[in-house]
């Protein structure tokens, strides 16, 4: 049973998931992809030069599309793939927790590499958006309304 607030759930997911992917993609692009390529070579990711140059843009533009609610179902697929690749090649070896406290210094806690928890959270959010769509406050919804209006005007 849908209530009048059900369109807000996808909006909140889109805002945080979209912003998260945009921030991660932009961080990789703004620092240059050479370091990412080096990491990919170390962990034997296939085609490290290509993947290091394409993944940040998938994250950046995919994040923008998710944030706006544009082609949500299609956009979620490469983002889920990027999360699976990151989870299986980098994060899995560090366990589940995304916050791994490995010590305490006079400046505060010291953290180790993150586990795969955050990858699963992103994947779950993207799958949820694939199932529900972008919601009423999305460009996808606006496109549907325009198409419906055109169809109704023809009859």
C-alpha positions as CSV (number, residue, x, y, z in Angstrom):
1,X,0.0,0.0,0.0
2,X,1.6,3.2,-1.2
3,X,1.1,6.3,0.9
4,X,1.6,10.0,-0.1
5,X,5.2,10.0,1.1
6,X,6.4,6.9,-0.8
7,X,8.0,9.1,-3.5
8,X,10.5,10.5,-0.9
9,X,12.3,7.1,-0.2
10,X,13.9,6.9,-3.7
11,X,14.8,10.6,-3.5
12,X,16.7,10.2,-0.3
13,X,18.5,7.1,-1.6
14,X,19.3,8.9,-4.9
15,X,20.7,12.0,-3.1
16,X,23.2,10.1,-0.9
17,X,24.1,7.4,-3.4
18,X,24.5,9.9,-6.3
19,X,26.6,12.3,-4.2
20,X,28.7,9.4,-2.9
21,X,29.6,8.1,-6.4
22,X,30.2,11.7,-7.6
23,X,32.5,12.4,-4.8
24,X,34.5,9.2,-5.2
25,X,34.7,9.6,-9.0
26,X,35.8,13.3,-8.8
27,X,38.4,12.4,-6.2
28,X,40.0,9.9,-8.5
29,X,39.8,12.2,-11.5
30,X,41.1,15.3,-9.7
31,X,44.2,13.5,-8.4
32,X,44.9,11.9,-11.7
33,X,44.3,8.3,-12.5
34,X,47.9,7.2,-12.4
35,X,47.7,6.1,-8.8
36,X,44.6,4.1,-9.5
37,X,46.2,2.5,-12.4
38,X,49.2,1.5,-10.2
39,X,46.8,0.0,-7.7
40,X,45.0,-1.9,-10.4
41,X,48.3,-3.3,-11.7
42,X,49.3,-4.4,-8.2
43,X,46.1,-6.3,-7.6
44,X,46.0,-7.7,-11.2
45,X,42.8,-6.0,-12.4
46,X,42.5,-6.7,-16.1
47,X,43.4,-3.8,-18.5
48,X,44.6,-1.5,-15.6
49,X,45.1,1.5,-17.8
50,X,41.7,1.3,-19.4
51,X,39.8,0.5,-16.2
52,X,41.7,3.2,-14.2
53,X,40.6,5.8,-16.8
54,X,37.0,4.6,-17.2
55,X,35.9,3.7,-13.7
56,X,36.2,7.2,-12.2
57,X,34.0,8.6,-15.0
58,X,31.5,5.8,-14.5
59,X,31.3,6.9,-10.9
60,X,31.2,10.6,-11.6
61,X,28.6,10.6,-14.4
62,X,26.7,7.6,-12.9
63,X,26.5,9.5,-9.6
64,X,25.1,12.6,-11.4
65,X,22.5,10.5,-13.2
66,X,21.4,8.8,-10.0
67,X,21.3,12.1,-8.1
68,X,19.1,13.6,-10.8
69,X,17.0,10.4,-11.2
70,X,17.9,10.1,-14.9
71,X,17.9,6.6,-16.4
72,X,18.2,5.2,-12.9
73,X,17.7,1.5,-13.8
74,X,20.2,1.5,-16.6
75,X,22.7,3.7,-14.7
76,X,22.7,1.4,-11.7
77,X,24.1,-1.5,-13.6
78,X,27.7,-0.2,-14.3
79,X,27.7,1.3,-10.8
80,X,26.9,-2.1,-9.2
81,X,29.6,-3.7,-11.4
82,X,32.1,-1.1,-10.1
83,X,31.1,-1.9,-6.5
84,X,31.5,-5.6,-7.1
85,X,34.9,-5.2,-8.7
86,X,36.1,-2.9,-5.8
87,X,34.6,-5.3,-3.2
88,X,36.2,-8.5,-4.7
89,X,39.6,-7.0,-5.6
90,X,40.3,-4.5,-2.9
91,X,37.9,-4.5,0.1
92,X,37.1,-8.2,0.7
93,X,40.5,-9.0,2.2
94,X,39.9,-6.5,5.0
95,X,36.7,-8.1,6.3
96,X,33.2,-6.8,6.6
97,X,33.4,-3.6,8.6
98,X,33.9,-0.3,6.7
99,X,35.5,1.2,9.8
100,X,38.5,-0.8,10.9
101,X,40.1,0.8,14.0
102,X,43.6,-0.6,14.3
103,X,45.0,1.6,17.1
104,X,44.8,4.7,19.2
105,X,47.3,7.5,18.9
106,X,47.5,10.7,21.0
107,X,45.8,12.4,18.0
108,X,42.9,9.9,18.1
109,X,42.0,6.6,16.5
110,X,44.0,5.1,13.7
111,X,42.0,3.4,10.9
112,X,43.0,0.6,8.6
113,X,41.6,0.0,5.1
114,X,37.8,-0.3,4.8
115,X,36.1,-3.7,4.4
116,X,33.3,-4.5,2.0
117,X,30.4,-3.2,4.1
118,X,30.0,0.1,2.2
119,X,30.1,-1.7,-1.2
120,X,27.2,-3.8,0.0
121,X,25.3,-0.8,1.2
122,X,25.8,1.0,-2.2
123,X,24.7,-2.2,-4.0
124,X,21.6,-2.6,-1.9
125,X,20.7,1.0,-2.4
126,X,21.1,0.7,-6.2
127,X,19.1,-2.5,-6.4
128,X,16.4,-0.8,-4.4
129,X,16.4,2.1,-6.9
130,X,16.3,-0.4,-9.8
131,X,13.2,-2.0,-8.2
132,X,11.3,1.2,-7.3
133,X,12.6,3.6,-9.9
134,X,13.8,7.1,-9.3
135,X,10.6,8.1,-7.6
136,X,8.2,11.0,-8.2
137,X,11.0,13.6,-7.8
138,X,13.2,12.4,-10.6
139,X,13.8,13.3,-14.2
140,X,12.7,9.8,-15.2
141,X,9.3,10.6,-13.6
142,X,9.1,13.9,-15.4
143,X,9.9,12.1,-18.7
144,X,7.1,9.6,-18.1
145,X,4.6,12.4,-17.4
146,X,5.6,14.3,-20.6
147,X,5.2,11.1,-22.6
148,X,1.9,10.3,-21.0
149,X,0.6,13.8,-21.7
150,X,1.6,13.5,-25.4
151,X,-0.2,10.2,-25.7
152,X,-3.3,11.6,-24.1
153,X,-3.2,14.7,-26.3
154,X,-3.2,12.4,-29.4
155,X,-6.4,10.7,-28.5
